[in-house]
Amino acid sequence: MTEAHAPSADACIACDQVVPQRDDLGLCPNCAATLDRDMMRGRDWERSWTAWHTPADQREALRAQVVARYGARYELIAPTAPWRRRPKPS
């Protein structure tokens, strides 16, 4: 950290941008919003701050809005690799 930054400024754990405010996960506001969208894409309603405050019957519509606006691919979360079956030794 340099002297130019405020003493409370620290780097976001996702984008390494030095910001004056991070959340409890160490994310800057932009990365926290990105993670929230990723949680909605994956229908992880309990971990998404926005979806958690949305009535259960409106969550799929919220997810559809996120996918329409930002796309279906994860932005911050690394997608899981497809599971491959190992060939049996002969």
C-alpha positions, 0 to 999 in steps of 0.5 A, a space after each residue: 500500500 502506498 502513501 497515496 491511498 487512505 489507511 483503510 484502503 485495501 485491494 479487492 480479492 477478485 480484481 485487485 483494485 484498491 478500494 476504500 470499502 470492501 464487503 465481508 468477503 473482501 470484494 469491492 462493490 463491483 465484484 460483489 454485484 457480479 457475484 450476486 448476479 452469478 448466484 442468481 444465475 445458479 439459482 443459489 437464492 439463499 446466497 444472493 443478496 438481491 434474490 434473498 430479498 425477493 419473494 420466492 415466486 418472483 425469483 425466476 423472473 429476476 434470474 431471467 432479467 439478469 440473464 437477459 441483461 448480462 448473459 447466461 455465463 458466470 462472470 466471476 465464478 469459475 464454471 465447474 469442469 464437466 465430470 468425465 468418466 475414466 476409462 476402465 483399465 483393460 
